[in-house]
Amino acid sequence: MSVCTGILVSKHCVLKRMEDSSKEEYRIQSFDMETQKLLKTALKDPGSVDLEKVSNVIVDQSLKDQVFSKEAGRICFTIVQAEAKQSSSSVFRRNLLNRLQQEFKAREDTRKKSTQEWVCLVSFICNIFDYLKVNNMPMMALVHPVYDCLFRLAQPDALKNEEEVDCLVLQLHRIGEQLEKMNLQRMDELFCLLRDGFLLQDGLSSLGRLLLLEILEFRAGSWTLSETAQKYYYSEVTD
Protein backbone atom coordinates (compact mmCIF):
# COMPACT_ATOMS: atom_id res chain seq x y z
CA MET A 1 0.00 0.00 0.00
CA SER A 2 1.27 3.48 -0.80
CA VAL A 3 2.22 6.01 1.85
CA CYS A 4 -0.69 8.20 0.72
CA THR A 5 -3.16 5.38 1.17
CA GLY A 6 -1.79 4.82 4.64
CA ILE A 7 -2.40 8.50 5.43
CA LEU A 8 -5.94 8.18 4.12
CA VAL A 9 -6.56 5.16 6.31
CA SER A 10 -5.22 6.89 9.40
CA LYS A 11 -7.32 10.01 8.84
CA HIS A 12 -10.55 8.07 8.53
CA CYS A 13 -9.68 5.77 11.45
CA VAL A 14 -9.19 8.87 13.61
CA LEU A 15 -12.60 10.17 12.50
CA LYS A 16 -14.22 6.83 13.31
CA ARG A 17 -12.62 6.67 16.75
CA MET A 18 -13.71 10.23 17.44
CA GLU A 19 -17.30 9.43 16.48
CA ASP A 20 -17.31 6.25 18.57
CA SER A 21 -15.99 8.02 21.66
CA SER A 22 -18.43 10.91 21.20
CA LYS A 23 -21.27 8.51 21.93
CA GLU A 24 -19.96 8.14 25.46
CA GLU A 25 -19.55 11.74 26.57
CA TYR A 26 -19.81 15.32 25.35
CA ARG A 27 -16.53 17.01 24.54
CA ILE A 28 -16.78 20.03 26.80
CA GLN A 29 -13.68 19.47 28.92
CA SER A 30 -11.78 22.12 26.95
CA PHE A 31 -13.99 24.87 28.37
CA ASP A 32 -13.40 26.66 31.67
CA MET A 33 -15.45 25.41 34.62
CA GLU A 34 -18.04 28.18 34.40
CA THR A 35 -18.70 27.47 30.72
CA GLN A 36 -18.82 23.72 31.35
CA LYS A 37 -21.49 24.37 33.97
CA LEU A 38 -23.42 26.56 31.50
CA LEU A 39 -23.38 23.85 28.83
CA LYS A 40 -24.25 21.04 31.22
CA THR A 41 -27.21 23.05 32.46
CA ALA A 42 -28.32 23.84 28.91
CA LEU A 43 -28.26 20.14 28.05
CA LYS A 44 -30.61 19.30 30.93
CA ASP A 45 -32.56 22.48 31.72
CA PRO A 46 -32.27 24.89 28.74
CA GLY A 47 -35.00 27.18 30.03
CA SER A 48 -32.83 28.23 32.96
CA VAL A 49 -29.90 29.66 30.97
CA ASP A 50 -29.22 32.33 28.35
CA LEU A 51 -29.56 30.28 25.15
CA GLU A 52 -28.11 33.00 22.94
CA LYS A 53 -24.96 32.88 25.05
CA VAL A 54 -24.94 29.09 24.81
CA SER A 55 -25.20 29.18 21.01
CA ASN A 56 -22.37 31.73 20.78
CA VAL A 57 -20.16 29.64 23.07
CA ILE A 58 -20.72 26.56 20.91
CA VAL A 59 -20.08 28.36 17.63
CA ASP A 60 -17.00 30.19 18.93
CA GLN A 61 -15.45 26.95 20.15
CA SER A 62 -16.35 25.15 16.92
CA LEU A 63 -14.46 27.72 14.86
CA LYS A 64 -11.19 27.08 16.70
CA ASP A 65 -11.42 23.40 17.66
CA GLN A 66 -11.69 20.86 14.84
CA VAL A 67 -12.59 17.98 17.15
CA PHE A 68 -15.34 19.99 18.83
CA SER A 69 -16.69 21.23 15.47
CA LYS A 70 -17.47 17.60 14.60
CA GLU A 71 -19.07 16.92 17.99
CA ALA A 72 -21.07 20.14 18.37
CA GLY A 73 -24.02 18.96 16.29
CA ARG A 74 -24.86 16.29 18.83
CA ILE A 75 -24.71 18.82 21.66
CA CYS A 76 -26.96 21.21 19.74
CA PHE A 77 -29.40 18.39 18.96
CA THR A 78 -29.64 17.48 22.64
CA ILE A 79 -30.32 21.10 23.66
CA VAL A 80 -32.96 21.50 20.92
CA GLN A 81 -34.68 18.30 22.04
CA ALA A 82 -34.55 19.29 25.71
CA GLU A 83 -35.99 22.73 24.98
CA ALA A 84 -38.79 21.32 22.83
CA LYS A 85 -39.69 18.85 25.56
CA GLN A 86 -39.50 21.46 28.31
CA SER A 87 -41.39 24.36 26.71
CA SER A 88 -42.19 23.45 23.07
CA SER A 89 -40.06 26.43 22.01
CA SER A 90 -37.05 26.79 19.70
CA VAL A 91 -35.12 29.76 21.08
CA PHE A 92 -31.80 27.94 20.98
CA ARG A 93 -32.23 26.75 17.39
CA ARG A 94 -33.22 30.23 16.24
CA ASN A 95 -30.17 31.81 17.89
CA LEU A 96 -27.92 29.10 16.51
CA LEU A 97 -29.16 29.55 12.95
CA ASN A 98 -28.86 33.34 13.20
CA ARG A 99 -25.24 33.02 14.27
CA LEU A 100 -24.57 30.44 11.57
CA GLN A 101 -26.00 32.81 8.97
CA GLN A 102 -23.56 35.51 10.11
CA GLU A 103 -20.61 33.15 9.89
CA PHE A 104 -21.75 31.85 6.51
CA LYS A 105 -21.92 35.36 5.05
CA ALA A 106 -18.36 36.02 6.24
CA ARG A 107 -17.01 32.66 5.03
CA GLU A 108 -14.65 34.02 2.38
CA ASP A 109 -13.09 36.46 4.83
CA THR A 110 -12.76 33.58 7.30
CA ARG A 111 -11.01 31.45 4.68
CA LYS A 112 -8.57 34.25 3.85
CA LYS A 113 -7.84 34.78 7.53
CA SER A 114 -7.39 31.15 8.54
CA THR A 115 -7.74 27.90 6.62
CA GLN A 116 -8.17 26.03 9.89
CA GLU A 117 -11.02 28.27 11.02
CA TRP A 118 -12.65 27.95 7.60
CA VAL A 119 -12.41 24.15 7.70
CA CYS A 120 -13.87 24.18 11.21
CA LEU A 121 -16.77 26.33 10.00
CA VAL A 122 -17.57 23.90 7.20
CA SER A 123 -17.35 20.92 9.55
CA PHE A 124 -19.65 22.63 12.02
CA ILE A 125 -22.29 23.64 9.45
CA CYS A 126 -22.30 20.13 7.99
CA ASN A 127 -22.52 18.61 11.46
CA ILE A 128 -25.53 20.80 12.29
CA PHE A 129 -27.13 19.76 8.98
CA ASP A 130 -26.54 16.12 9.90
CA TYR A 131 -28.02 16.31 13.40
CA LEU A 132 -30.76 18.95 13.41
CA LYS A 133 -33.90 17.67 11.67
CA VAL A 134 -37.44 18.93 11.23
CA ASN A 135 -39.98 16.11 11.05
CA ASN A 136 -37.05 13.71 10.55
CA MET A 137 -35.87 15.66 7.49
CA PRO A 138 -32.80 17.91 7.14
CA MET A 139 -33.56 21.61 7.45
CA MET A 140 -34.11 23.12 4.00
CA ALA A 141 -32.61 26.40 5.21
CA LEU A 142 -29.22 24.67 5.46
CA VAL A 143 -29.17 22.80 2.14
CA HIS A 144 -27.89 25.59 -0.08
CA PRO A 145 -25.41 26.99 2.49
CA VAL A 146 -23.92 23.51 2.91
CA TYR A 147 -23.68 23.09 -0.85
CA ASP A 148 -22.12 26.54 -1.21
CA CYS A 149 -19.42 25.61 1.31
CA LEU A 150 -18.67 22.33 -0.47
CA PHE A 151 -18.56 24.06 -3.86
CA ARG A 152 -16.01 26.49 -2.43
CA LEU A 153 -13.89 23.55 -1.30
CA ALA A 154 -14.10 22.14 -4.84
CA GLN A 155 -12.60 25.23 -6.48
CA PRO A 156 -9.11 24.91 -8.05
CA ASP A 157 -7.31 26.91 -5.33
CA ALA A 158 -8.92 24.84 -2.55
CA LEU A 159 -8.19 21.53 -4.25
CA LYS A 160 -4.49 22.33 -4.00
CA ASN A 161 -4.82 22.45 -0.21
CA GLU A 162 -4.85 19.00 1.40
CA GLU A 163 -6.62 20.31 4.50
CA GLU A 164 -9.52 21.60 2.43
CA VAL A 165 -9.72 18.47 0.26
CA ASP A 166 -9.73 16.31 3.37
CA CYS A 167 -12.54 18.41 4.86
CA LEU A 168 -14.56 18.15 1.64
CA VAL A 169 -14.22 14.37 1.45
CA LEU A 170 -15.07 13.86 5.12
CA GLN A 171 -18.24 15.95 4.80
CA LEU A 172 -19.34 14.07 1.69
CA HIS A 173 -18.82 10.77 3.49
CA ARG A 174 -20.96 12.00 6.34
CA ILE A 175 -23.81 13.85 4.60
CA GLY A 176 -23.36 13.34 0.84
CA GLU A 177 -26.23 10.90 0.47
CA GLN A 178 -28.58 13.12 2.48
CA LEU A 179 -27.60 16.17 0.44
CA GLU A 180 -28.10 14.34 -2.84
CA LYS A 181 -31.67 13.48 -1.85
CA MET A 182 -32.34 17.15 -1.11
CA ASN A 183 -30.89 18.46 -4.38
CA LEU A 184 -29.58 16.00 -6.97
CA GLN A 185 -28.72 18.65 -9.55
CA ARG A 186 -26.30 20.47 -7.27
CA MET A 187 -24.65 17.20 -6.27
CA ASP A 188 -24.15 16.34 -9.94
CA GLU A 189 -22.60 19.77 -10.52
CA LEU A 190 -20.33 19.37 -7.49
CA PHE A 191 -19.04 16.01 -8.67
CA CYS A 192 -18.42 17.38 -12.16
CA LEU A 193 -16.07 19.87 -10.49
CA LEU A 194 -14.38 17.11 -8.50
CA ARG A 195 -14.01 14.89 -11.54
CA ASP A 196 -12.52 17.72 -13.59
CA GLY A 197 -10.23 18.62 -10.73
CA PHE A 198 -8.99 15.05 -10.43
CA LEU A 199 -8.45 14.61 -14.18
CA LEU A 200 -7.34 18.04 -15.35
CA GLN A 201 -5.96 20.17 -12.56
CA ASP A 202 -2.25 20.64 -12.09
CA GLY A 203 -0.72 21.14 -8.67
CA LEU A 204 -2.69 18.54 -6.73
CA SER A 205 -0.75 16.58 -4.14
CA SER A 206 -0.67 12.79 -4.25
CA LEU A 207 -2.87 12.66 -1.16
CA GLY A 208 -5.28 15.18 -2.66
CA ARG A 209 -5.65 13.05 -5.80
CA LEU A 210 -6.16 9.91 -3.73
CA LEU A 211 -8.86 11.58 -1.64
CA LEU A 212 -10.66 12.79 -4.75
CA LEU A 213 -10.46 9.38 -6.39
CA GLU A 214 -11.86 7.73 -3.28
CA ILE A 215 -14.87 10.07 -3.05
CA LEU A 216 -15.58 9.74 -6.78
CA GLU A 217 -15.67 5.97 -6.37
CA PHE A 218 -17.73 6.30 -3.20
CA ARG A 219 -20.54 8.19 -4.91
CA ALA A 220 -20.33 6.11 -8.10
CA GLY A 221 -21.03 3.09 -5.88
CA SER A 222 -24.23 4.69 -4.52
CA TRP A 223 -22.44 6.14 -1.50
CA THR A 224 -20.63 2.96 -0.62
CA LEU A 225 -17.36 1.35 -1.66
CA SER A 226 -17.02 -2.00 -3.36
CA GLU A 227 -15.20 -4.74 -1.50
CA THR A 228 -12.18 -4.23 -3.73
CA ALA A 229 -12.14 -0.49 -3.09
CA GLN A 230 -12.59 -1.06 0.64
CA LYS A 231 -9.50 -3.27 0.65
CA TYR A 232 -7.50 -0.70 -1.32
CA TYR A 233 -8.44 2.35 0.73
CA TYR A 234 -9.05 0.96 4.19
CA SER A 235 -7.06 -2.23 4.72
CA GLU A 236 -4.39 -1.98 7.39
CA VAL A 237 -0.93 -0.88 6.46
CA THR A 238 1.22 -3.99 6.74
CA ASP A 239 4.61 -2.40 6.30
N, C-alpha and C positions, 0 to 999 in steps of 0.2 A: 504494500500500500504506500502511496506517496506521502510525503511530509504534509502536503496541503490537505489530503484526505484525513490524516491524523488530526490536524488542527480542526477540521470540520467536525469530526467525531467528538473531540473534547469540548467544543463550544456547545454542541447540542446535548451532550451528557450533563454539562454544568446546568443548562437550562432545565433539563428534566429533574435533576436533583433539587434545584431551587423550587420547582413547582411541587415536588413531592413533599419537601420540608414545609412549604407554605401551608399545607393542609393541617399541620400540627399547631402552628402558632402564628400570630400576626407579627410582622417585622417592625416593631416600633421601639426596639431597644436603643436605636441610634438617637432617639430624641432625649431631651433633658427630662427630668422627673415630672416637672409640671406639665409638660406637653404630653408625656405618656399618660398621665392621669386624665388629661382632657380627652384624649383619644379613647381610652378605656371606658370613660363615662359615656362618650358619644356612641360607642358600640352597644352599650346596654341601656342607656337612658338618654337618648338624643334630645328630648324635650327640655332637659335641664342644663344644656350648654349652648354657647353661641355657635350655631352651625355654620355661619359664614366664616368665622375664625377657623373652625375645624376644616372646612373645605380649602381655605388658603394654606393652612399648615400642610395638608396632604399634597396639594399641588406644588408648593414650594420645595418640599422634600423630594418629590418625584422628579423635579427638574435638575436635581444635583446628585441623585442617588439611583444608579441604574437598577440595582437589585430591588429597591423599594418601588420604582416606577412600574415594575412587572408584578408587584404584589398589591399595589394600591387599589386596583379594581375590586379585589375581594373585600378589602376594608370598606370601600365606598358602598358596595352591594349590601354588606351587613348593616351599615348605618341607614341606608335607604329602607331596607326591610324593617328594621327596628322602628324607624320613624313612622312608616306606614301602619305598622301594627299598633303603635302607641297612640297616634293621633290622626291617622289617615291623611296626613299632610306630606308635602314633598319639598320642604324648605331647603334641606341639604342638597337634594338633586338640582334644584333651581340655582342655588349659589354655585355649585360645582360646575354646571354647564355654562353659567355666566363667566366664570373665571377661565374655563377652557376656551370659550370664544375669544376672550382677550388674548390668551396665549397663542391661539391659532392665527389670529390676525397679525401677530408680531413674529410669526414663525421664521420668516426670511432673515429678519434682524437677529433672531436667536441663533440661527444657523451660522451667520457671519461672525457672531460673537464667540460661539463655542459649539463645536461639533458634538461634544459630549452632551451638552444641555439640549441640543436639537434632537439627538437620538433618544434622550430620556423623554422628551416631549412626545415624540412619535410613539414610543413604547407605552407611555401613560395613556394617551388618547386611544390607542388600539386596545389596551387593557380595559379601559372603561367601556368601550364598544362591546367587548367580549362579555363583560359581566353584567352591565346594567341593561335590563330588558323591560319592555312594556308589553304586557300580555304575551310573555314568552317570545317576543320578537325583538331584534336589535332596534335601537332608537333610530328612526329615520333621520333625525336631526344630525346624527353623527356620520351617516354613510358618506356623504360627499366630502366632509372634512378629512375623514380617514383616507379616502381615495386620493384627495389632493396631497396629503402628506406622502403617501406611497408613490405617487407620480413624481413628486419632487426627488425622492430617493432614487428614482429610475432615470433621472436626467444624466447626461454624459459626465458632468463634473462630479456628481455624487457617486457614480459607478466606479470612479477611479479611487474612491475612498473605501477601504475595506470595512471600516466601522459602520459606514452607512449601508453598504451592501449587506453586511451581516444583520443589521437592524431590519432591513427590508425583507430579507428571507425569513427571519424569525417571526415577523408579524404575519407574513403570508402563510406560514405553517400554522400559526395560531388561529387566524380569522379569515384566511383566504376563501374557504368554502362558504362561510357565512356571507362574506362580502359579495361573492359571485351570485348568490341567490338574490341579493338585494338589488344588484345592478350588473347584469352579465356584460353589457356593452362596454362599460368602463373597465371591467376586468380583462376583456379581450384587448382593449387598447393598451392597458398596462403591460400585458404580456407580449404584445407586439414590440413595445419599447425594450423590454428585457431581452427578447429574442434578437432584436437588432443590435443591442448593446453587446450581447455575447458573441455574435457573429462578426460584427463590423467595427466595433470600437477599438481603437488603439489605446494603449496605456493602462489596460486592466491588469491587476496582479494575478498571479496563478490562483491564489485563494479566491479572489473575486470571481474569476471565471468558473471555478469549481462550484461556488455557491450559486451562481446563476444557472449553471447546468443542472444542478440538483433541483432547484425550484421549478425549472422548466419541465423536468421529468416528473416532478411531483404533481403538478397540475395536469399534465398530459395523461397521467394515470388516474384521473378523477380524484385528485387530492390524496393520493396514496402512492407509495413506491412499490414497484414490483419486487419480488424476492431477490432477483439478481441485483437490482439497484440498492436494495437494503443492504445486501452483503458488501457491495462496493463502498457505499457511503458510511455505513454504520458498524461494520464488523470491527472487532478490536484490533488495535495495532499490535502485531506480533513481534515486531523488531524491538 
